[in-house]
């Protein structure tokens, strides 16, 4: 699956499966929010009270933090670090590698112990991998001839 996730085909069924998994894990883990993103910072899925706009921003920033952390790992002689954790006064974030191109961000407060969050992040990652594999293997649908013609016409109209 490595290298194949750059062109995920995400179906409504995939989103529903991820939403169901995340909803249950939110309850079980006592996390506030769960965000699935790719290493480019694109939001793939979210669950919890976080708004879509905030989840998009968190995704972009989390990917940047994870990338910077991996550059630090290389400077220290490691191939990569597979997780990063930031602790605030009230809110914390645990960002972990699910797949070579996919990250999981779990946002939680100080009531949930970090050990429990690490456990749940691993459990979520294991549960989500089959869905990601299905998405990576999904059918590559070519645009219809009508769509191509309409798109070409629109491009021609621009110039």
Number of C-alpha atoms within 10 A of each C-alpha: 12 10 10 13 18 13 12 17 16 15 12 8 10 16 15 12 14 21 17 13 15 24 16 12 19 20 11 10 20 17 23 19 22 28 23 26 26 22 22 17 20 17 20 19 20 25 24 16 11 16 12 13 10 11 25 20 14 19 27 18 14 27 22 15 14 23 16 12 17 19 16 15 15 13 11 10 9 11 12 16 16 16 18 16 15 10 13 9 7 9 13 18 22 20 24 23 21 23 21 14 16 22 27 29 26 26 22 23 18 13 10 14 12 17 9 13 19 18 11 19 24 16 12 21 19 13 14 19 14 11 17 22 16 16 18 20 15 14 10 10 7 8 9 9 9 9 11 12 12 12 12 11 11 11 10 9 8 6 5
